[in-house]
Amino acid sequence: MKFTPQAHMKMARIVLRAVKAATETKKLRLETRSIGCAPSTSPMTRKPLPALLIFASMVALVVAFRFLAQ
């Protein structure tokens, strides 16, 4: 199959139209997602909190053991 310059330009226009349509659809999708998802204003202490609780409980156990062992 031989591409003539006219066929090449026609195919290029079709591809560019498809890319533009996909880009517009992607922009709309991202905009609708950003509206529904507001940034969180709560402090970021959720991940280290369980580790801190485990550490505090271990310290309490050691202190309680030493107090009861006397």
N, C-alpha and C positions, 0 to 999 in steps of 0.2 A: 504494500500500500504506500503510495507516494503522497506526501503532503505538499500541496501547493501553498504559496504564500497566503492566498485568500482563505484556504482551509485552516491554515495555522492561526491566522488572526481570528477567525471565527471561533476556533477551539479556545484560544486565549481569552476571548471575551466571555465565553461560557464559564471558564474556570474562574475568572475574576469576579463574575457575578455571584458564583457559588460561594467564593471566599468572603465576599462582602456580606452576603446574606447570613453566613455562619457567624461572622464577627458581630453583626447587629444582634443576632439571637443570643450570642454569648454575653454581650453587654447587658441586654435586658435581663437575662437570667441572673447575672451577678448583681445588678441593681436591686432586683426583687429580694435576693438573699440578704443584701446588706440592710435593707429596710427592716426586715423581720428580726435581725440579730443585732441588738444593741450591745455595745461593749459593756462589759461587767465593771461595776464600780467597787465591788467588794475587794478587800485586800487579798493578796495571793498567799494565804497561810493555810490553805487546805491540804497541800501535799505534805509539808513537814509536820503537821499537827499530829498524825498518828505516831510518827517516830518520837516526837516529844512526849506524848502520853506513855509510850512504852518505856522510854528512858526514865521518866518520873516514877512510874510504877516499880521499876527495878531498883531505883534508889530507895524508895519507900520500903521495899522488901528487905534490902540490906540493913537499913536503919532499924527496922522492926526486929530482924533476927539478932542484931547486936544488942538491942535493948533487952530482948527476952532471954538471951544467952547469959546475961550477967547474973 
